[in-house]
Amino acid sequence: MILDVDGVAFNYRSAPVIRDITFDLRPHQILAILGPNGVGKTTLLKCMNAILRPKAGSVLIEGADLLTADRMEIARKVGYVPQRCEAGRMTVFDAVLLGRRPHIGWDVTDKDIRIVEAAVRMLHLEDLALRYIDEMSGGELQKVSIARALVQEPRVLLLDEPTSSLDLRNQLEILGIVRQVTTEHDVAAVMTMHDLNMALRYADRFILLKDGVIHAAGGPDVVTPEIIEAVYGVPVTVERYNGFRFVVPLEPESP
């Protein structure tokens, strides 16, 4: 097991946001965390990365407790891609190179440069490598953020709405890269998503949150019309086409 989350809970002030979140994940697996706005998806990711300190529970990566680790150790194990990335006055190459900081000793090595160049190629950023990131579109900046997380060589990738600012082509490209990385590098990925159909296309495991707790969890078969309606309050049908499952919203019944 690469990731083991056990009983994680978090409060904002005295109000509970998430409670008793428990799941595990193996290498090569992609987990999609689904649920409506405000249900605690981003809070859960930040607890898993120790950006927020849970009120209760543990987060283990290959047996090591992240909640007692220092920031550098966490950064060597977890690559985190937030919803929004702050743009500064640096080039794409330098921004990606920052992801090597947990591994850099006295100076940047040839190995660090090769790893950054490989990530830039993987995200198709070669032509943008010397552009300043404060001159880039939101979608381009998101790809830079993912490249920076990849060069950390993490054991687990955490991605908060990784395709939210991307067009359809780039959504498919980014999620395909996440799949490629998990397969080729023996890592696992956890993504929060709003697009149920993209989640069904690329994820292996699913957690659906409702009222701060896990309402349903499992493989693709857990994403049923009944569970989706219970979580989102919208009637749907789930259809199959060309080997993929799709969620089709229905018109709600008139009161």
N, C-alpha and C positions, 0 to 999 in steps of 0.2 A: 504494500500500500504506500502511495507517495504522499497523500494528504488525508489527514484525519481530523475532522472538526467535531467536537463533542460538547454539546450543551451550551453553546455560545448564547449569551444574552447581553443586551445593551439598553441602557436608559438614557434619554435626553432629559437632564435634570431628574425629575422623579417619574417621568412618563416612560413606560416600557415601549421600546421600538421593535426589537426582535427578542424572541424567547425560545430557549431550548432548541437551537439549530444544531442538528447532528447529521453528518453524512461523511462518506469517505470517497476517495477517488484513486484510481490506478493510473500508471503511466499510459499514455496514448489516448486517454479519455478527455472529452470536452463536456463540461457541465454547463448547461444554460439555467440561470436563475431568472424565473419569470414571475410576473405579478404586476398589479396596477401601480400607478405613481404613488409615492409616499408609503409603500408597504415595508420598506427597509432594505431594498436590494443593495443600494450603494453603501449603506451603513454596514451591512454584512461583509462586503468586500473590504471595507476599511478596517473592520475588526480582524479579518483574516490577515491583514498586512500590518497589524498593530499600529496603524495610524490612529485608530480609536482603540482604547483599552476596554475590553468587554467587562461587564459586571460579573459575569460568571462564564465558565467553560474553558476549553483549551483548543489550541490550533497546533497540530504537529505536522511537520514535513519530514518524512523519513525518520520519524521518531524524535526529532528535535523540536522542543517547545519554542515556538516563535515569540510567545508572549513574555518570555524571560530573556530573549536574545537582544543584542544591541543592534543599532540601525544598520551597520555595515554587514553583519551576519544575515540579517533579514534580507538585505538587498542582494546578497549572493544566492539566496534561495527563492526569492519571489520577485517577479517582474510585474510592476503595476502600471496600468494604462488608465488614467482618469478620463472622465467624460470630456473635460476641457483642459487644454494645455496652454500654459502661459507662453507667449512668444516674446523672446528677447532679441537683442542685437548680436546674434551669433549665426554662423553658417550652419547648414544642415549637417555637414560632416562633424563639426565641433559639438553640436547638440547631441548627435548620436554617440560620439565619443564619451560624453559625460556618463553614459550608462556603464562604462568600463571602470568608473571610479572605485567600486568595491573591490576590484581586482588589481588596481594599479599600485605599485610600490613607490619607489623613488621617482620613476619617470615612465612615460608611455613607451611601450616596447613594440617591436615589429609585430608580435602576436596580436597586441591590441589593435593595431592598424589593420591587420588582415581581417580580424573579426568584424570591425566596423565596416570595412569595404564589402564584406560578404553580406551584411545586413542591408547596406545601402542598395546592393544589387537585388537582393531578395524582394525588397519593397519597391523596386524600380524607381529609385531616387537618384540614379547616376547623373542625370542631366541637371539635377537641382542641388547637387552636393555642395556647391559654393555659393548658393543663394542664401540670403539672410532669412531666417525663419519668420521674422515679423513682416515679411513681404509675401507670405504664402497664404493660400486659401485654407479654410478650415479642414478640408479633406486632406490636403497635402500635409498639414501640420499633424493631423492624426496619424498618418503613416510614419512621420518622423518619430512620434512618441512611441509607436509600436516597435520601430527599429531600435530605439534607445533601450526599451525593455528587453528585446531579444539579445542585445550584446551583453547584458548582465549574465547571460548563460544561466538563467534561473531553473529551478526544478518545477516551479509552478508559475503559470502566467495568470494574472488577474486582470480582466478587461471590463471596464465599466462602459457599457453602450459603445462598443468599438466601431460600429458602423453608422452611428446616429447622424454624422455630418457628411456621409459619403453618398455619391450617386450609385445607381444599381451596379454598374460595372465594377466600381471600386469596392462595393460591399462584397461582391462575389470574390474579388481578388483578395481582399483582406482576410475573409473567413477561410478561403482556400489556403492562404499562407499559415493561418493558425492551425489548420488541420495538418499541413505539411510539417510544421515545426513539432507538433505533438508526436507525430509518427516517427520522424527522423531523429529526434533528439531525446526520446524517452521521457518526455515531460507531460504534464497535465495542464489543462486550461479551464478556468472558470470565467464565464461571461454573464453579465447582466444584459438582458435584451428586452425590447418591446416588440420586435418583429417576430411573431410566433412562427411564421413560415420559414424565415431564415434560420431560426433556432432548430426547427424540425429537419432542415436540410443538412445542418452541419454538426449538431450536438449529438452525443451518445446518451447522456444522462440529463435529467430534468428535475428541478425543484420549483414548485409553484407555491409562492408565499401568499398568505391571506391573513390580515390582522396581525402581522408580525410573527407568525408561526408557519411551519411547513404544513400546507394543506394536502399536498400530494408530492410524491417523489418516485423516481424510477426511470425506466427506459422510455422510448417513444410512445409505447402503448399507454402510458399514463396520461398523455395529452389527449383527453377525450372530450367530446362535446359537453358532457355533464360537468366535468371538472373545470373546464374553461368558463362555462356559464357561472359556476359557483364562485370562481375566483374573480372574474371580470364583470359579472353581471350582464353579459351579452350572450344571447343564444347564437350558436354556431353549428356548422356541420364540418366534419373532418373527412376529406375526400382523398383518394389516391389518383395520381397521374404520373405516368412515365417513371414509376419507381419511387416517387416522393409523396409524402403526406402533406396536405394543405388544409389550413383552417379557413373556412369561408363564413364570414359573419352573415347572420340572417336578420331580417327586419324584426325588431321586437314587437310583440303583440300589443295591440292598442289596449289601453286601460278600460 
